[in-house]
Amino acid sequence: MACGSYSFETRAKRGLNKAALQKLFGLAADQDAPLFGVVSRLAWQKGIDLILANLDLIEQIGGQLAVLGSGEASLEELSVPPRKRGRVACLP
């Protein structure tokens, strides 16, 4: 998935990894958007509900959210509202 590693000195290369992640998750290609990532078991006790409650805030700041995880069926079955597609994506 990652296009390559980078260090502080070569941090300009991080844009390649961001673009690859956006493509993998079906997010809009936007190098200026803050990209938030969550890798977690999808469970209420992990605070996933707090993230879901703040999707509008993430959208307001022009951010994107990529969630990778599986867990409780009630959380896995939540779909991304059509107006948030390109900004929010979940993969199992």
N, C-alpha and C positions, 0 to 999 in steps of 0.2 A: 504494500500500500504506500509506504513512504518512498519518495523519490530519491532520497539520499539524506545523509546525516549532515549536520552543520554545527558549527561552534560559534562562540561569540564573534570571532574574527570573520567568519563566513556566514553570518546570520542572514545575509541577503538571500541565501539559498532557501530559507524557510518558506518563501513564497511558493516554491515548487511543491512542497509538501502540503501547504494550505490548499492550493489549487487541486491537488490530487484528492484530498479529503472532501472538498466541496463536490467534486465530480462523483466520488464514490457514494456520497449521501444524497446526491441529487439536489444539492443546494446551489443557489445562484452563484456564478463565478464573480466574486467581489473581493478584491484584495484589500479594500479599505474597511470591510465589515469586521467588527470584533467577532471572533468565532469561539463559542463556548462549547466545550466537549464534556460529556459525562459517560464514563464507563462504569457500570454498576449493575448490581442485581436490582431489578425493578420491584421495589417493595415500599409500602407506605412508611415503614420504619426507617428507611434510608433517606427520607425527605424528598422523594420524587414529587410528591404533591406540592411542595414549596416551589419547585422548578416550574411545574405546570401552572401554578397560580401566578407566575411572573412572566409568562410568555409575552404578554402585551408590553411589559417593560423592555424585554429583550428586543422586541420589534421596534419600539419607540426609539431606541438608541441605534437602530440600524444593524443590530446584531443577528447572528445566526446561532442555532443550537443543533449540535449533532449528538445523538444519544445512542450508545451501543450497550445492549443488555437484554436480558430476559428475566422473567420472574413471575410475579402474580398476574394471573390471567386478566384481572380487572384493569391493570395498568398496561399490559401488552395490547389489549383490545382498544385502547384509546386511539382514535385516529387524529391525525393532524388536520385541523380545519383548513379548507381549501385556500383561504386568504393567507395562511401562514406557509403554504408550500413554497419551497425555494428559500425559506428562512429557518424552518424547523424540520428535522428529519430523524427518524428512528430506525435502527437496524437491529435485528435479533442477534 
